[in-house]
Structures are given as C-alpha cells and as structure tokens.
Amino acid sequence: MNSHATASSTVSANPDYGMDELRKESRMGDLGVETTAREVRRIDLSNFEQRKAQIADELWNAAVDIGFFQVYNHGISQQAIQDAFAMTERFFDLPPETKALRPLNRNAGWESKTQVRPSVRTADQKESYQITRPRMQGLWPTDDELPAFQSTMLGFESKCWQVGMQILSCFAYKLGFDADFFTRAHDPSKDAYQSTLRMLHYFAVDPALKDQLGLWRAGAHTDFDCLTLLFQQKGQGGLQVCPGKEADAQQWTSIEPADDVITCNIGDMLMRWSDDQLPSNFHRVKNPLPHEYQGPRYSLAFFCQANMDVTIEGPGKKYPPISADDYLRQRIAANFAKY
C-alpha cells in the first residue's frame, strides 16, 4: 500500500495545520455577478478501461481549469437515479417528528436548517439526510414508515462509489499514485469508511421572503471531500460555480441540470492531497428569481471522503500530514451550528 494512503494513529487535530480554506469562505458572501463566459466540460466515460489515459487527461484539464466538470455514459441507469429521487422525496415528506428520531451525528442522519456557512452566516434554507454506512444504526426509517428505503439508497450509494473510484483512479494516475490508491483510501468494507450519500431538500420559497437576498438555499462554500458527484433534476436549477481565479471579482456561472450527466467537483481534501494542483472551488445554490421556479428543489450528492484512519499527504509534502478523520472534524465544526 502506498505510504500516502496508510492508516495512521499518530496524526491528530492541531489548530496550526494552516487550513486556509476555513477562512477564505468568509470573503464569499456577496451576490456578485453572473457570467456565461465559462465552460463546464462534459466528459464521456464510456469504454473506460480502453480509454483511461484519454479520460484522465480530459478530467485533469477540466479540474485544473475550474474544478468542475460533468460526466456522461457513467454506468448508472436513469431508472436507478429516478428511483433514488423518488425515495428522497418520500423521505422528506415524512412528518417532522418522524425524521427527528434520526438526528444528524457525524455525517449520518437528518438535520434541518442547521448548516451555517462562514460565507453568509445564515442557515441554508434546506434539510438533509446523510447516509454513511458504518454510522447508520438506529437512523434508518422502518419498512412501515418507508418500504424499501434502505435497500434502494444503499444500492444507489454503491453505484455512486463505483463511479467515484473510477474518476479518482484517473487523478491517482495523473498524480503519480498507483491505480488503486484512492480505492484503498475509500474502502467501504472498513468501519473507518466515511464516504457519504447526502439527500437534499431545498425548501420552496415563501412568497413573503422571495426578495430577501440575504437568504440562500446554500451559501458559497467549497466541499470538504475528495470528489463530489451531484445529481440534479431538470427544471430545478440554482447551482453556481466561481473558480478561485475569479473569486475576488465574484463571477458566478450557473450549471444547468441535465438528466444524462453527473456534475462533479474537486473537494478540499483532494486539493490538499494534490498539493494544490487540483483546485476546490466555490459554489452555491442561489434562491430563484421572482420569474423562476419557486418550488422545492431536490438533489443527491455523493461525497468521496477518505476513511478515517487514512493519512492525507501530497506527493510533494506541501502540507503536514493529517488524518482524514481530523480533517473532516475541523470542517464540520466550522460549518454546522450544533454539531
């Protein structure tokens, strides 16, 4: 096993780790301006093994450019995606008191309006339910409450993991790691596994509040993980990206939902692991404008987060080593008011 992905019991949390990403979000709360002069590239994953070198080059170039890209021919059927969305809507339709029996704890369970971004310092206008396999005891809805929920969502989570590991194997290749480097680091058979499937429900806009620009469905932020796979539904837009080189000017580009693609972005964990070669860039979910769809928005996000006992250390050792567990603890503490 490559030494950069070995388990470590000696790396602990330390306030001096120089986590600049915890501070830079505080500068990103402005409305900014919108621009269409930016391409979010679409990359074909078909015939993956035969085309891996070409795909790796395309992924790397897109990631280095803006940190976001979309993939198609990814192997997850549209039916599986639709089934996951249908189950997501059914879950969030459960009574609040039923959902409250499964409270969020360390990336597993339900929360509502508790995520406060450093950028805007107001709670995101959403609720979420997070599935992290080893942490789900007592958090699953019963079959009486929601038949087939657990099997449906675990099956979908597994499909997401497979696509995530394919993409990360390309980044391993470009970084000079062996092909299975990130697959070992995200091993779902281990109790230390902490990749997460997050179901998201952004609330319909209250007509009385639609002109309050201070409220965001999700304030500007970067993701904590290595790689995010995001599934959106047609007609339920709002996602915008702002690459780091445009951060000071706050130029935002909308990423329109499409049924045939997965929208992917680099997270802070992989940026650190790559010695900053791969940028983790800001994104947000804006409230719809008065002439836009005002109803609820649902999305599904799979976060590839290295196992707790894995040490994050780049090929050039630009940053001190840190365990994935300590890394996520620091990020969660900075983003959730109660956790």
Buried (B, 14 or more C-beta within 10 A) or exposed (E): EBEBBEBBEEBEEEEEBEBEBBEBBBBBBEEBEEEEEBEBBBBBBEEBEEEBEEBBBBBBEBBBBBBBBBBEEBEBEEEBBEBBBEBBEBBBEBEEEBBEBBBBBBBBBBBBBBBBBBBBEBBBBBBBBBBBBBBBEEBBBEEEBBEEBBEBBBBBBEBBBEBBBBBBBBBBBBBEBBEBBBBBBBBBEBEBBBBBBBBBBBBEBEEEEBEEEEBBBBBBBBBBBBBBBBBBBEEBBBBBBBBBEBBEEBBBBBBEBBEEBBBBBBBBBBBBBBBBBBBBBBBBBBBBEEEEBBEBBBBBBBBBBBBBBBBBBBBEEEBEBBBBBBBBBBBBEBBBEEB
